[in-house]
Amino acid sequence: MFYAITGIDHPNSLANRVAARPAHVARLSALKEEGRLKLAGPFPAIDAEDPGEAGFSGSLIIAEFESLEAAKAWADADPYVAGGVYKEVTVRPFRVTLP
């Protein structure tokens, strides 16, 4: 089943995000290689493709896991959690309808 993982950033965490990004992207790439990643990306803090110094307000990941517990464990181990980027993470079941 798919799960939506939403991370909400701490204020002013852009430097932490930049530092933890390579490890974060490596984990996402592993999900992609396994055919389990539906989509992933950040929420710009302002209405711009590249928010620059405004940074990001969080991220959304939709990926396939064997259970809600497995999805939560994966999310809890994210480098953005350990690196002080995310102040809150939620994981919810997600049903792909379109496209």
DSSP file (Angstrom, degrees, kcal/mol; ACC not computed):
  #  RESIDUE AA STRUCTURE BP1 BP2  ACC     N-H-->O    O-->H-N    N-H-->O    O-->H-N    TCO  KAPPA ALPHA  PHI   PSI    X-CA   Y-CA   Z-CA
    1    1 A M              0   0    0      0, 0.0    64,-2.4     0, 0.0     2,-0.2   0.000 360.0 360.0 360.0 153.4    0.0    0.0    0.0
    2    2 A F  E     -AB  64  94A   0     92,-0.7    92,-2.7    62,-0.2     2,-0.4  -0.613 360.0-163.1 -88.7 151.7    1.1    3.6   -0.5
    3    3 A Y  E     -AB  63  93A   0     60,-2.6    60,-1.9    90,-0.3     2,-0.6  -0.993  15.1-136.2-134.7 140.9    1.6    6.0    2.3
    4    4 A A  E     -AB  62  92A   0     88,-3.2    88,-2.1    -2,-0.4     2,-0.6  -0.875  19.2-166.2 -96.9 121.4    1.8    9.8    2.3
    5    5 A I  E     -AB  61  91A   0     56,-3.4    56,-2.4    -2,-0.6     2,-0.5  -0.944   5.3-172.4-109.9 119.6    4.7   11.1    4.5
    6    6 A T  E     -AB  60  90A   0     84,-2.5    84,-2.5    -2,-0.6     2,-0.5  -0.958   3.3-168.4-117.3 123.7    4.5   14.8    5.3
    7    7 A G  E     -AB  59  89A   0     52,-2.1    52,-2.2    -2,-0.5     2,-0.5  -0.933   7.3-155.5-110.1 133.1    7.3   16.6    7.0
    8    8 A I  E     -AB  58  88A   0     80,-2.9    79,-3.3    -2,-0.5    80,-1.4  -0.936  21.9-128.8-108.3 126.8    6.9   20.1    8.4
    9    9 A D  E     - B   0  86A   0     48,-2.0    77,-0.3    -2,-0.5    76,-0.1  -0.353  13.6-115.5 -76.3 149.5   10.1   22.1    8.7
   10   10 A H    >   -     0   0    0     75,-3.1     3,-0.9    74,-0.2    -1,-0.1  -0.498  51.3 -89.1 -65.7 149.8   11.4   23.9   11.7
   11   11 A P  T 3  S+     0   0    0      0, 0.0    -1,-0.1     0, 0.0    46,-0.1  -0.358 110.4  11.5 -59.6 145.8   11.6   27.7   11.0
   12   12 A N  T 3  S+     0   0    0     42,-0.2     3,-0.3     1,-0.1     4,-0.2   0.846  84.9 134.2  56.3  40.3   14.9   28.8    9.6
   13   13 A S    <>  +     0   0    0     -3,-0.9     4,-2.5    43,-0.3     5,-0.2   0.210  26.5 111.8-103.9  15.6   16.1   25.2    8.9
   14   14 A L  H  > S+     0   0    0      1,-0.2     4,-2.7     2,-0.2     5,-0.2   0.897  77.2  51.4 -58.4 -42.7   17.4   25.8    5.4
   15   15 A A  H  > S+     0   0    0     -3,-0.3     4,-2.0     1,-0.2    -1,-0.2   0.904 111.8  47.5 -62.4 -40.2   21.1   25.3    6.3
   16   16 A N  H  > S+     0   0    0      2,-0.2     4,-2.2     1,-0.2    -1,-0.2   0.894 111.0  52.1 -65.6 -39.5   20.2   22.0    8.1
   17   17 A R  H  X S+     0   0    0     -4,-2.5     4,-1.4     1,-0.2    -2,-0.2   0.935 109.5  48.5 -61.6 -47.2   18.1   20.9    5.0
   18   18 A V  H  < S+     0   0    0     -4,-2.7     3,-0.2     1,-0.2    -1,-0.2   0.906 112.7  48.9 -60.7 -42.1   21.1   21.6    2.7
   19   19 A A  H  < S+     0   0    0     -4,-2.0     4,-0.3     1,-0.2    -1,-0.2   0.880 117.9  38.8 -66.6 -38.7   23.4   19.7    4.9
   20   20 A A  H  X S+     0   0    0     -4,-2.2     4,-2.1     1,-0.2     3,-0.3   0.561  91.3  94.0 -89.3  -8.6   21.2   16.6    5.2
   21   21 A R  H  X S+     0   0    0     -4,-1.4     4,-3.2    -3,-0.2     5,-0.3   0.875  77.7  55.5 -57.9 -45.7   19.9   16.6    1.6
   22   22 A P  H  > S+     0   0    0      0, 0.0     4,-1.9     0, 0.0    -1,-0.2   0.918 113.2  42.1 -56.4 -43.3   22.4   14.2    0.1
   23   23 A A  H  > S+     0   0    0     -3,-0.3     4,-1.6    -4,-0.3    -2,-0.2   0.884 115.1  51.4 -69.2 -38.1   21.5   11.4    2.6
   24   24 A H  H  X S+     0   0    0     -4,-2.1     4,-1.8     1,-0.2    -1,-0.2   0.939 112.1  45.6 -62.1 -48.4   17.8   12.2    2.3
   25   25 A V  H  X S+     0   0    0     -4,-3.2     4,-2.8     1,-0.2    -1,-0.2   0.849 107.0  59.3 -66.7 -34.3   17.9   12.0   -1.5
   26   26 A A  H  X S+     0   0    0     -4,-1.9     4,-1.8    -5,-0.3    -1,-0.2   0.903 106.2  48.0 -61.3 -40.5   19.9    8.8   -1.3
   27   27 A R  H  X S+     0   0    0     -4,-1.6     4,-1.8     2,-0.2    -1,-0.2   0.901 112.5  48.6 -67.0 -40.1   17.1    7.1    0.7
   28   28 A L  H  X S+     0   0    0     -4,-1.8     4,-2.4     1,-0.2    -2,-0.2   0.900 108.8  53.8 -65.4 -39.9   14.5    8.4   -1.8
   29   29 A S  H  X S+     0   0    0     -4,-2.8     4,-2.7     1,-0.2    -1,-0.2   0.873 105.5  53.9 -62.1 -37.3   16.7    7.1   -4.7
   30   30 A A  H  X S+     0   0    0     -4,-1.8     4,-1.5     2,-0.2    -1,-0.2   0.917 108.6  48.7 -64.0 -42.5   16.7    3.6   -3.1
   31   31 A L  H  <>S+     0   0    0     -4,-1.8     5,-2.7     2,-0.2     6,-0.7   0.912 111.6  50.6 -61.3 -41.5   12.9    3.6   -2.9
   32   32 A K  H ><5S+     0   0    0     -4,-2.4     3,-1.7     1,-0.2    -2,-0.2   0.927 108.0  51.4 -61.8 -45.9   12.8    4.7   -6.6
   33   33 A E  H 3<5S+     0   0    0     -4,-2.7    -1,-0.2     1,-0.3    -2,-0.2   0.813 108.8  52.2 -62.2 -30.0   15.2    1.9   -7.6
   34   34 A E  T 3<5S-     0   0    0     -4,-1.5    -1,-0.3    -5,-0.2    -2,-0.2   0.476 116.4-116.7 -83.0  -3.0   13.0   -0.6   -5.8
   35   35 A G  T < 5S+     0   0    0     -3,-1.7    -3,-0.2    -4,-0.3    -2,-0.1   0.727  87.2 110.8  75.6  22.6    9.9    0.7   -7.7
   36   36 A R      < +     0   0    0     -5,-2.7    28,-2.9    -6,-0.2     2,-0.6   0.516  45.9  93.2-107.7  -7.9    8.3    1.9   -4.5
   37   37 A L  E     +C   63   0A   0     -6,-0.7    26,-0.2    26,-0.2     3,-0.1  -0.791  39.1 174.0 -94.6 122.0    8.5    5.7   -4.9
   38   38 A K  E     -     0   0A   0     24,-2.8     2,-0.3    -2,-0.6    25,-0.2   0.882  68.3 -32.1 -87.7 -48.2    5.4    7.4   -6.4
   39   39 A L  E     -C   62   0A   0     23,-1.6    23,-2.9     2,-0.0    -1,-0.4  -0.973  54.7-174.5-165.9 160.1    6.6   11.0   -5.9
   40   40 A A  E     +C   61   0A   0     -2,-0.3    21,-0.2    21,-0.2    -3,-0.0  -0.968  19.4 131.3-159.0 145.1    8.6   13.2   -3.6
   41   41 A G  E     -C   60   0A   0     19,-2.1    19,-2.9    -2,-0.3     2,-0.2  -0.934  43.2 -94.1 176.1 165.7    9.4   16.9   -3.2
   42   42 A P  E     -C   59   0A   0      0, 0.0    17,-0.3     0, 0.0    -2,-0.0  -0.475  27.8-122.5 -91.8 162.5    9.6   19.9   -1.0
   43   43 A F  E     -C   58   0A   0     15,-3.0    14,-3.0    -2,-0.2    15,-0.7  -0.921  30.9-132.4 -99.7 109.7    7.0   22.7   -0.3
   44   44 A P  E     -C   56   0A   0      0, 0.0    12,-0.3     0, 0.0    11,-0.1  -0.367   9.6-132.9 -60.2 142.8    8.6   26.0   -1.2
   45   45 A A  S    S+     0   0    0     10,-2.5     2,-0.3     2,-0.1    11,-0.2   0.692  90.8  33.4 -72.0 -18.5    8.1   28.6    1.6
   46   46 A I  S    S-     0   0    0      9,-0.4     2,-2.3     2,-0.2    11,-0.1  -0.846 104.9 -86.6-130.0 168.9    7.0   31.2   -1.0
   47   47 A D  S    S+     0   0    0     -2,-0.3     2,-0.3     4,-0.1     3,-0.1  -0.475  90.1 102.5 -78.8  75.2    5.2   30.9   -4.3
   48   48 A A  S    S-     0   0    0     -2,-2.3    -2,-0.2     1,-0.1     4,-0.0  -0.982  74.0-130.5-156.7 142.2    8.3   30.2   -6.4
   49   49 A E  S    S+     0   0    0     -2,-0.3    -1,-0.1     1,-0.3    -2,-0.0   0.919 112.3  31.0 -58.5 -44.5    9.9   27.2   -8.1
   50   50 A D  S    S-     0   0    0      1,-0.1    -1,-0.3    -3,-0.1    -3,-0.0  -0.918  72.7-174.0-115.7 102.8   13.2   28.2   -6.5
   51   51 A P    >   -     0   0    0      0, 0.0     3,-2.0     0, 0.0     4,-0.2   0.515  18.8-165.9 -78.0  -2.3   12.5   30.0   -3.2
   52   52 A G  G >   -     0   0    0      1,-0.3     3,-1.5     2,-0.2    -4,-0.0  -0.267  69.0  -3.1  56.6-134.4   16.1   30.9   -2.6
   53   53 A E  G 3  S+     0   0    0      1,-0.3    -1,-0.3     2,-0.1   -39,-0.1   0.662 124.0  73.9 -66.8 -16.9   16.8   32.1    1.0
   54   54 A A  G <  S-     0   0    0     -3,-2.0    -1,-0.3     1,-0.2    -2,-0.2   0.804  85.7-175.0 -65.9 -27.0   13.1   31.7    1.9
   55   55 A G    <   -     0   0    0     -3,-1.5   -10,-2.5    -4,-0.2    -9,-0.4  -0.323  25.3 -48.5  72.2-147.5   13.7   28.0    1.8
   56   56 A F  E     - C   0  44A   0    -12,-0.3   -43,-0.3   -11,-0.2     3,-0.1  -0.871  23.8-150.5-130.4 156.8   11.1   25.4    2.3
   57   57 A S  E    S-     0   0A   0    -14,-3.0   -48,-2.0    -2,-0.3     2,-0.3   0.483  72.3 -52.2-106.1  -5.4    8.2   24.7    4.7
   58   58 A G  E     -AC   8  43A   0    -15,-0.7   -15,-3.0   -50,-0.3     2,-0.3  -0.985  54.4-100.5 162.2-166.1    8.2   20.9    4.5
   59   59 A S  E     -AC   7  42A   0    -52,-2.2   -52,-2.1    -2,-0.3     2,-0.4  -0.972  10.7-144.8-148.5 158.7    8.1   17.9    2.1
   60   60 A L  E     +AC   6  41A   0    -19,-2.9   -19,-2.1    -2,-0.3     2,-0.4  -0.999  15.8 179.9-128.1 132.0    5.8   15.3    0.8
   61   61 A I  E     -AC   5  40A   0    -56,-2.4   -56,-3.4    -2,-0.4     2,-0.5  -1.000   7.3-170.0-128.9 129.9    6.7   11.7    0.0
   62   62 A I  E     +AC   4  39A   0    -23,-2.9   -24,-2.8    -2,-0.4   -23,-1.6  -0.974  27.5 148.8-120.2 117.0    4.3    9.1   -1.4
   63   63 A A  E     -AC   3  37A   0    -60,-1.9   -60,-2.6    -2,-0.5     2,-0.4  -0.947  45.7-104.2-146.7 161.7    5.8    5.7   -1.4
   64   64 A E  E     +A    2   0A   0    -28,-2.9     2,-0.3    -2,-0.3   -62,-0.2  -0.756  39.2 167.4 -94.4 132.2    4.9    2.0   -1.0
   65   65 A F        -     0   0    0    -64,-2.4     3,-0.1    -2,-0.4     4,-0.0  -0.921  44.7-116.8-136.7 162.6    5.5    0.1    2.2
   66   66 A E  S    S-     0   0    0     -2,-0.3     2,-0.3     1,-0.1     3,-0.1   0.726  93.1  -6.1 -73.8 -21.5    4.4   -3.2    3.6
   67   67 A S  S  > S-     0   0    0    -66,-0.1     4,-2.1     1,-0.1     5,-0.1  -0.982  70.8-101.5-162.8 166.6    2.5   -1.6    6.5
   68   68 A L  H  > S+     0   0    0     -2,-0.3     4,-2.6     1,-0.2     5,-0.2   0.889 122.0  54.5 -61.8 -39.5    1.8    1.7    8.3
   69   69 A E  H  > S+     0   0    0      1,-0.2     4,-2.4     2,-0.2    -1,-0.2   0.896 107.7  49.1 -62.5 -40.5    4.4    0.7   10.9
   70   70 A A  H  > S+     0   0    0      2,-0.2     4,-2.2     1,-0.2    -1,-0.2   0.895 111.4  49.6 -66.2 -39.7    7.0    0.1    8.2
   71   71 A A  H  X S+     0   0    0     -4,-2.1     4,-2.5     2,-0.2    -2,-0.2   0.912 111.8  48.4 -64.8 -42.4    6.3    3.5    6.7
   72   72 A K  H  X S+     0   0    0     -4,-2.6     4,-2.7     2,-0.2    -2,-0.2   0.905 110.7  50.5 -64.8 -41.1    6.5    5.2   10.1
   73   73 A A  H  X S+     0   0    0     -4,-2.4     4,-1.2     2,-0.2    -1,-0.2   0.913 111.5  48.4 -62.9 -42.0    9.8    3.5   10.9
   74   74 A W  H  < S+     0   0    0     -4,-2.2     3,-0.5     1,-0.2    -2,-0.2   0.935 113.3  47.4 -62.7 -46.0   11.2    4.6    7.5
   75   75 A A  H >< S+     0   0    0     -4,-2.5     3,-1.6     1,-0.2    -2,-0.2   0.891 108.1  55.1 -63.7 -40.5   10.0    8.2    8.1
   76   76 A D  H 3< S+     0   0    0     -4,-2.7    -1,-0.2     1,-0.3    -2,-0.2   0.779 106.2  52.8 -63.9 -26.1   11.4    8.3   11.6
   77   77 A A  T 3< S+     0   0    0     -4,-1.2    -1,-0.3    -3,-0.5    -2,-0.2   0.359  80.3 128.1 -91.0   5.0   14.9    7.3   10.3
   78   78 A D    X>  -     0   0    0     -3,-1.6     4,-1.7    -4,-0.1     3,-1.5  -0.368  65.9-129.7 -64.6 137.5   14.9   10.1    7.7
   79   79 A P  H 3> S+     0   0    0      0, 0.0     4,-2.4     0, 0.0     6,-0.2   0.759 108.0  64.0 -58.6 -24.9   18.1   12.3    7.8
   80   80 A Y  H 34>S+     0   0    0      2,-0.2     5,-2.3     1,-0.2     6,-1.8   0.788 102.9  48.7 -70.4 -25.9   15.8   15.4    7.9
   81   81 A V  H X45S+     0   0    0     -3,-1.5     3,-1.4    -6,-0.2    -1,-0.2   0.956 116.7  40.3 -72.5 -53.9   14.5   14.2   11.3
   82   82 A A  H 3<5S+     0   0    0     -4,-1.7    -2,-0.2     1,-0.3    -1,-0.1   0.817 113.3  57.0 -63.9 -30.7   18.0   13.6   12.7
   83   83 A G  T 3<5S-     0   0    0     -4,-2.4    -1,-0.3    -5,-0.2    -2,-0.2   0.393 114.9-111.2 -85.8   4.2   19.3   16.7   11.1
   84   84 A G  T < 5S+     0   0    0     -3,-1.4   -74,-0.2     2,-0.1    -3,-0.2   0.729  85.6 115.4  76.7  21.6   16.8   19.1   12.7
   85   85 A V      < +     0   0    0     -5,-2.3   -75,-3.1    -6,-0.2     2,-0.4   0.927  65.6  55.7 -84.4 -54.6   14.9   19.9    9.5
   86   86 A Y  E     +B    9   0A   0     -6,-1.8   -77,-0.3   -77,-0.3    -2,-0.1  -0.647  50.4 179.1 -85.3 131.4   11.5   18.4   10.3
   87   87 A K  E    S+     0   0A   0    -79,-3.3     2,-0.3    -2,-0.4   -78,-0.2   0.613  78.9  21.0 -96.1 -18.3    9.7   19.5   13.5
   88   88 A E  E     -B    8   0A   0    -80,-1.4   -80,-2.9     2,-0.0     2,-0.4  -0.988  62.7-171.2-151.6 138.4    6.8   17.2   12.7
   89   89 A V  E     -B    7   0A   0     -2,-0.3     2,-0.4   -82,-0.2   -82,-0.2  -0.999   4.9-172.5-132.5 131.4    6.2   14.1   10.5
   90   90 A T  E     -B    6   0A   0    -84,-2.5   -84,-2.5    -2,-0.4     2,-0.4  -0.947   4.7-164.0-121.0 146.8    2.9   12.5    9.8
   91   91 A V  E     +B    5   0A   0     -2,-0.4   -86,-0.2   -86,-0.2   -19,-0.1  -0.996  15.5 169.0-130.9 125.7    2.4    9.2    7.9
   92   92 A R  E     -B    4   0A   0    -88,-2.1   -88,-3.2    -2,-0.4    -2,-0.0  -0.984  40.3 -99.3-136.7 146.6   -1.0    8.3    6.5
   93   93 A P  E     -B    3   0A   0      0, 0.0     2,-0.4     0, 0.0   -90,-0.3  -0.349  41.3-160.7 -59.0 145.9   -2.3    5.6    4.2
   94   94 A F  E     -B    2   0A   0    -92,-2.7   -92,-0.7   -31,-0.1     2,-0.6  -0.996  11.5-155.1-136.8 128.8   -2.8    6.9    0.6
   95   95 A R        -     0   0    0     -2,-0.4     2,-0.5   -94,-0.1   -92,-0.0  -0.921  18.3-137.4-106.2 118.9   -4.8    5.4   -2.2
   96   96 A V        +     0   0    0     -2,-0.6    -2,-0.0     1,-0.2   -94,-0.0  -0.613  36.2 157.8 -73.6 122.7   -3.7    6.4   -5.7
   97   97 A T        +     0   0    0      1,-0.5    -1,-0.2    -2,-0.5     0, 0.0   0.744  47.0  63.3-112.9 -46.6   -6.7    7.2   -7.8
   98   98 A L              0   0    0      1,-0.2    -1,-0.5     0, 0.0     0, 0.0  -0.955 360.0 360.0-134.5 153.3   -5.4    9.4  -10.6
   99   99 A P              0   0    0      0, 0.0    -1,-0.2     0, 0.0    -3,-0.0  -0.957 360.0 360.0 -73.3 360.0   -3.6    9.4  -12.9
